[in-house]
Each structure stands twice: as structure tokens, then as C-alpha cells.
């Protein structure tokens, strides 16, 4: 069933909401932003409950999810019982990102109420009608899904509701992004470089949900073939285990709700050890003795010993095996 084009005239209430998302949204605490934004959406589209999910096309346990007016059990049941495989509305929206669809844009109301998905799942959670939109971020190919639900069988969403939802969705996504990075970037650290804070948010699988230009710049300098959707495996392995240090980059991670906040800076082993210390450490890890290293570099064996002692302390290692492993990880980008 064909959808309608957006009207040329935007209702003043919708226009005011869009302005408010950008004007006031920065000041809302990050953890409350989705709740705050959806409460304002309710002023122009009445709904009973909602889902705001960020992740891949298929719902997974690592996705970031915000539910309004529904218990966590809803998404657990949706994934566990495989309802996503028969979710016709999700499939239609996934195939047409940026377009909002209601149930009756895809099938008839009679057919909907006959489906097992309605009788065994939706009705259990008080969902009679839905409006759904998928938004795909162009750089990271990250998918945001925002669904609004009503529970009254006599109050389906209207065509006007659908068009308002379609207009608002990209503004909801972008204003949330601005809110997140406004809070993170307004508390810069001395290590922030000329490109500004190098920060990112990812889920537990290492899929980026957002990042600043400075962050992607540093990662591409460290891993020239990095494509930008999934973090390099060494960074994923380091989540929750302190700092990752590569050849030219340090990355710290900390919990951020059900996600991870990453802050990178240009540093790594080269800056941590210094040119000569790194040179000595590399030769030692390759199996050369103090005397052989001293002869190759034209310094005294005692100098080599002192530089290695300093390198061990800076890298937090205590043996040649640990040093070799640490340098090997950096060479592989991990």
C-alpha cells in the first residue's frame, strides 16, 4: 500500500518541537535524553508506548534499547521467540529507511488481527497499532529504529501522524547525537588534540554507535585499512580491561549505560617510550643481548640496561616474554 508524500506545510507545533530538540536538547542529561525527547513527541503524536533502538538491522542482545511504557520483557520476548523473523512492519521499514510505515500501510487491519504475531505477542503487551521508522547513519551504517505504539483498538494512527513521525525521526536521531557529544566534548581533557576530542560510543560487540571526526582520524592513522563500522578486534578485546596502547594511539574505555565510551589520543608506544627506548626494547624482544644491542647502536651495555629498565616500567611488563608480547600486539594493532 503506497505511502503519501510529506506535506509542503509543516504544522507549527511540529516546527516548534524540532527547534526545541536542538535548542534545549543539549542541556538534557545524556541518560534522560530519549525519555525527554519522546515526551515532547507525544505533544504532536499521541502514543502509549515506544521503542528507540540503535544497532544492526536484526535486533541483537548487544543493541542499545530504550523502552517507554513497556517492560524489558517485551524485547527479550521479541528476540527470544523469533518474532523479528515474521515482523512484516520491521521488514518493510528496513527495506525503506527514512520512510515511516503504519500497520495498515502494509497489510489490512483484519489481516493484522488474525496474525499469530498480534494474537500471541503484540496483544500481550497492549500493542494494537504501530508507527515505525528506520534511520541509517551514512558513515557507520548504524541503524536507529523508532517505533510508536497505541493500545486502543479504536484509535489507529492517522496519515497525519505517520507523516509527522517521518519528518521528526531524523531530527530525533541527530539531536540525540548532538546531546551526547555536547556533554562529552564540553569537558575536554588536556590530551584532546587539534581536531578536538577523539571520542566514540560503541556496544559490547565493538560496533560503533557514534564517533567524532578526531576519533576516526586517529583509528585510520593506526589501522590504515579500517572501514569504520566495527572497531578493530584489539580494541574490542580491550573493552573493560583498561587502556589499549598501540604504536601511535592510546584508547581508554569506560561503561556508558549499556554501551562503552571510548576516548582516544595520539600517543601509543612510540610516544610512551621515546625513539631510542623503543628501538632498544624492540631489539631486546627480538633476542639480542645487552652487548649485541650496545654494539649495534654504539652505546654502552649499561645504557642499554638502563633504557630497558625504564621501558619495562613504562609498559608495565616484567620479562622479555611480556615485552615481546606487548610489542607484538602493537605491531598487529593490538
C-alpha positions as CSV (number, residue, x, y, z in Angstrom):
1,X,0.0,0.0,0.0
2,X,1.6,3.2,-1.2
3,X,2.6,5.9,1.3
4,X,1.9,9.6,0.9
5,X,4.5,12.3,0.3
6,X,5.1,14.7,3.1
7,X,3.0,17.8,3.0
8,X,4.7,21.1,2.0
9,X,3.4,22.9,5.0
10,X,4.8,21.8,8.4
11,X,2.4,22.3,11.4
12,X,3.7,25.0,13.7
13,X,3.6,22.5,16.6
14,X,6.0,20.2,14.8
15,X,8.3,23.0,13.8
16,X,8.4,24.2,17.4
17,X,9.3,20.7,18.5
18,X,12.2,20.4,16.0
19,X,13.6,23.8,17.1
20,X,13.3,22.7,20.8
21,X,15.1,19.4,20.2
22,X,18.2,21.4,19.0
23,X,17.8,24.4,21.3
24,X,17.2,22.7,24.6
25,X,18.3,19.1,24.0
26,X,21.9,19.8,24.6
27,X,21.2,20.5,28.3
28,X,19.3,17.3,29.0
29,X,21.4,14.7,30.8
30,X,22.5,12.0,28.4
31,X,20.8,9.2,30.3
32,X,17.4,11.0,30.1
33,X,17.5,12.3,26.6
34,X,15.4,9.7,24.9
35,X,12.7,9.9,27.6
36,X,12.7,13.7,27.3
37,X,12.6,13.7,23.5
38,X,9.7,11.1,23.4
39,X,7.7,13.1,25.9
40,X,7.9,16.1,23.6
41,X,7.0,13.9,20.6
42,X,3.8,12.9,22.5
43,X,2.7,16.5,22.3
44,X,2.3,16.2,18.5
45,X,1.7,12.5,18.1
46,X,-0.3,10.8,20.8
47,X,1.1,7.3,21.7
48,X,1.0,4.9,24.6
49,X,4.4,3.3,24.4
50,X,7.6,3.4,22.3
51,X,10.9,1.8,21.4
52,X,14.1,3.6,20.4
53,X,16.7,1.0,19.3
54,X,20.2,1.6,18.0
55,X,22.2,-1.3,16.4
56,X,22.0,-3.5,13.4
57,X,19.1,-4.4,11.1
58,X,18.4,-7.5,13.1
59,X,17.7,-7.0,16.8
60,X,20.5,-8.5,18.9
61,X,21.3,-8.6,22.7
62,X,24.1,-6.0,22.3
63,X,21.8,-3.4,20.8
64,X,21.1,-0.2,22.7
65,X,17.4,-0.1,23.6
66,X,15.2,2.4,25.3
67,X,11.6,1.4,26.1
68,X,8.9,3.9,27.1
69,X,5.7,2.5,28.7
70,X,6.8,-1.2,28.2
71,X,8.7,-3.7,30.3
72,X,12.1,-5.0,29.3
73,X,10.4,-8.4,28.8
74,X,9.0,-7.1,25.5
75,X,12.3,-7.0,23.6
76,X,13.5,-10.2,25.3
77,X,10.4,-12.0,24.1
78,X,10.6,-10.4,20.7
79,X,14.2,-11.7,20.2
80,X,13.9,-15.0,22.1
81,X,10.7,-16.2,20.5
82,X,11.9,-15.2,17.0
83,X,9.1,-12.7,16.3
84,X,11.5,-10.5,14.4
85,X,11.6,-13.1,11.7
86,X,7.9,-12.6,10.9
87,X,7.7,-8.9,11.7
88,X,6.3,-7.6,8.4
89,X,6.4,-3.9,9.6
90,X,10.1,-4.2,10.6
91,X,10.9,-5.8,7.2
92,X,9.1,-3.0,5.3
93,X,10.9,-0.3,7.2
94,X,14.3,-2.0,6.9
95,X,13.9,-2.1,3.1
96,X,12.8,1.6,3.0
97,X,14.9,3.6,5.6
98,X,13.7,7.1,6.1
99,X,10.1,6.2,5.3
100,X,7.6,5.8,8.2
101,X,5.1,2.9,7.9
102,X,2.0,2.1,9.9
103,X,0.5,-1.4,10.1
104,X,-2.3,-0.7,7.6
105,X,0.3,0.8,5.1
106,X,1.5,-2.8,4.7
107,X,-1.5,-5.1,5.4
108,X,-5.2,-4.7,6.3
109,X,-6.3,-4.3,9.9
110,X,-8.3,-7.6,9.5
111,X,-5.2,-9.5,8.4
112,X,-3.1,-8.0,11.2
113,X,-5.6,-9.1,13.9
114,X,-5.5,-12.6,12.5
115,X,-1.7,-13.0,12.7
116,X,0.0,-15.0,15.4
117,X,2.3,-12.1,16.0
118,X,-0.7,-10.0,17.1
119,X,-2.5,-12.7,19.0
120,X,0.5,-14.1,20.8
121,X,2.9,-11.2,21.1
122,X,1.5,-7.7,20.4
123,X,-1.8,-8.1,22.2
124,X,0.1,-9.4,25.3
125,X,1.9,-6.1,25.5
126,X,-1.1,-3.9,24.7
127,X,0.1,-3.0,21.1
128,X,-2.8,-2.6,18.7
129,X,-1.2,-0.1,16.3
130,X,2.3,1.0,15.4
131,X,4.3,3.6,13.5
132,X,7.9,2.5,12.7
133,X,10.8,4.3,11.0
134,X,14.3,3.1,10.3
135,X,17.1,5.7,10.0
136,X,20.5,4.7,8.7
137,X,23.6,6.8,9.6
138,X,25.5,7.1,6.3
139,X,29.1,6.8,7.6
140,X,28.8,4.0,10.1
141,X,25.7,2.3,8.6
142,X,24.3,2.3,12.1
143,X,20.5,1.8,12.2
144,X,18.2,3.6,14.5
145,X,14.7,2.2,14.9
146,X,12.0,4.3,16.5
147,X,8.5,2.8,16.9
148,X,5.4,4.4,18.5
149,X,2.6,2.2,19.7
150,X,-1.1,2.6,20.7
151,X,-3.2,0.2,22.7
152,X,-6.7,1.3,21.9
153,X,-8.2,-0.8,19.0
154,X,-10.5,2.1,18.1
155,X,-7.6,4.6,17.7
156,X,-5.3,3.7,14.8
157,X,-2.6,6.1,13.8
158,X,-3.7,8.6,11.1
159,X,-1.9,9.5,7.9
160,X,-1.1,12.8,9.5
161,X,0.5,11.0,12.5
162,X,2.6,9.0,10.0
163,X,3.8,12.0,8.1
164,X,4.8,13.8,11.4
165,X,6.7,10.8,12.6
166,X,8.6,10.6,9.3
167,X,9.5,14.2,9.5
168,X,10.6,14.0,13.1
169,X,12.7,10.8,13.1
170,X,16.0,12.2,11.6
171,X,15.8,15.2,13.9
172,X,15.4,12.9,16.9
173,X,18.5,10.9,15.8
174,X,20.6,13.9,15.2
175,X,19.6,15.8,18.3
176,X,20.5,12.8,20.4
177,X,23.9,12.7,18.7
178,X,24.4,16.4,19.5
179,X,23.3,15.9,23.1
180,X,25.8,13.0,23.6
181,X,28.8,14.8,22.1
182,X,27.9,18.1,23.6
183,X,28.2,16.6,27.1
184,X,31.4,14.7,26.3
185,X,33.1,17.5,24.3
186,X,32.4,20.3,26.8
187,X,34.6,18.5,29.4
188,X,37.8,18.3,27.3
189,X,40.9,16.7,28.6
190,X,44.4,18.1,28.1
191,X,45.1,15.2,25.8
192,X,42.5,16.4,23.3
193,X,44.3,17.2,20.0
194,X,43.9,19.9,17.4
195,X,41.0,18.1,15.8
196,X,39.1,18.2,19.1
197,X,38.0,15.4,21.5
198,X,38.6,12.0,20.0
199,X,35.6,10.2,21.5
200,X,33.2,7.4,20.4
201,X,30.4,5.2,21.7
202,X,30.2,1.5,20.9
203,X,28.3,-1.5,22.0
204,X,29.7,-4.7,23.6
205,X,30.4,-6.2,20.2
206,X,32.6,-3.3,19.1
207,X,30.0,-1.8,16.7
208,X,30.3,2.0,16.7
209,X,27.2,3.9,17.5
210,X,28.8,7.3,17.0
211,X,32.2,8.9,17.0
212,X,33.8,12.3,16.4
213,X,35.9,13.0,13.3
214,X,39.1,13.1,15.5
215,X,38.4,9.6,16.7
216,X,38.0,8.1,13.2
217,X,41.1,10.1,12.1
218,X,43.3,8.5,14.9
219,X,42.0,5.0,14.2
220,X,42.7,5.3,10.5
221,X,46.2,6.5,11.2
222,X,46.7,3.4,13.4
223,X,44.9,0.9,11.1
224,X,45.1,2.1,7.5
225,X,42.6,-0.4,6.3
226,X,39.9,0.3,9.0
227,X,36.5,0.5,7.3
228,X,34.7,2.3,10.1
229,X,31.7,0.2,11.2
230,X,33.3,-2.3,13.6
231,X,36.2,-1.4,15.9
232,X,39.5,-3.2,15.2
233,X,39.5,-6.5,17.1
234,X,42.3,-5.4,19.5
235,X,40.1,-2.5,20.7
236,X,37.1,-4.8,21.2
237,X,39.2,-7.2,23.3
238,X,40.4,-4.3,25.4
239,X,36.9,-3.1,26.4
240,X,36.6,-3.1,30.1
241,X,40.3,-4.1,30.6
242,X,41.9,-0.7,31.0
243,X,43.9,1.1,28.3
244,X,44.8,-0.1,24.9
245,X,48.2,1.2,23.6
246,X,49.2,0.8,20.0
247,X,52.1,2.2,18.1
248,X,50.6,5.7,17.8
249,X,47.4,5.6,19.8
250,X,46.1,5.1,23.3
251,X,42.4,4.3,23.9
252,X,40.6,4.3,27.2
253,X,37.2,2.7,27.7
254,X,34.6,3.1,30.4
255,X,31.0,1.8,30.8
256,X,28.4,4.2,29.3
257,X,25.0,2.8,30.2
258,X,24.7,-0.5,28.2
259,X,27.4,0.7,25.9
260,X,31.1,1.8,26.1
261,X,32.6,5.3,26.0
262,X,35.9,5.4,24.2
263,X,38.4,8.3,24.4
264,X,41.5,8.1,22.2
265,X,44.6,10.2,21.9
266,X,47.7,10.2,19.8
267,X,50.4,8.6,21.9
268,X,51.0,4.8,21.9
269,X,54.3,3.1,22.4
270,X,56.4,5.4,20.3
271,X,55.4,8.4,22.5
272,X,55.4,6.4,25.7
273,X,58.9,5.0,25.3
274,X,60.7,7.5,23.1
275,X,62.5,6.7,19.9
276,X,65.7,5.2,21.4
277,X,63.9,3.3,24.2
278,X,61.5,1.7,21.6
279,X,64.5,0.8,19.5
280,X,66.3,-0.9,22.4
281,X,63.2,-2.7,23.5
282,X,62.4,-4.0,20.0
283,X,65.9,-5.4,19.6
284,X,65.8,-7.0,23.1
285,X,62.5,-8.6,22.4
286,X,64.0,-10.0,19.1
287,X,66.5,-11.9,21.2
288,X,69.6,-9.7,21.1
289,X,71.7,-9.4,24.3
290,X,72.7,-6.2,26.0
291,X,76.1,-6.3,24.5
292,X,74.8,-7.0,21.0
293,X,72.3,-4.1,21.2
294,X,75.0,-1.8,22.6
295,X,77.3,-2.8,19.7
296,X,74.6,-2.2,17.1
297,X,73.6,1.2,18.5
298,X,77.1,2.4,19.5
299,X,76.3,2.8,23.2
300,X,77.5,1.2,26.4
301,X,75.8,-2.0,27.7
302,X,74.9,-0.2,30.9
303,X,73.0,2.4,28.9
304,X,71.0,-0.4,27.2
305,X,70.3,-1.9,30.7
306,X,69.0,1.4,32.0
307,X,66.9,2.1,28.9
308,X,65.3,-1.4,29.2
309,X,64.6,-0.9,32.9
310,X,62.8,2.4,32.1
311,X,60.9,0.7,29.2
312,X,59.7,-2.2,31.4
313,X,58.4,0.3,34.0
314,X,56.6,2.4,31.4
315,X,54.9,-0.6,29.7
316,X,54.1,-2.4,33.0
317,X,55.9,-5.6,32.0
318,X,58.5,-7.6,33.9
319,X,60.0,-10.1,31.5
320,X,61.3,-10.5,27.9
321,X,58.3,-12.7,27.1
322,X,55.8,-10.0,28.3
323,X,57.8,-7.3,26.5
324,X,57.8,-9.3,23.2
325,X,54.1,-9.9,23.5
326,X,53.4,-6.2,24.2
327,X,55.4,-5.0,21.2
328,X,53.9,-7.7,19.1
329,X,50.4,-6.6,19.9
330,X,51.3,-3.0,19.0
331,X,52.7,-4.2,15.7
332,X,49.5,-6.0,14.9
333,X,47.4,-3.1,16.0
334,X,46.5,-4.8,19.3
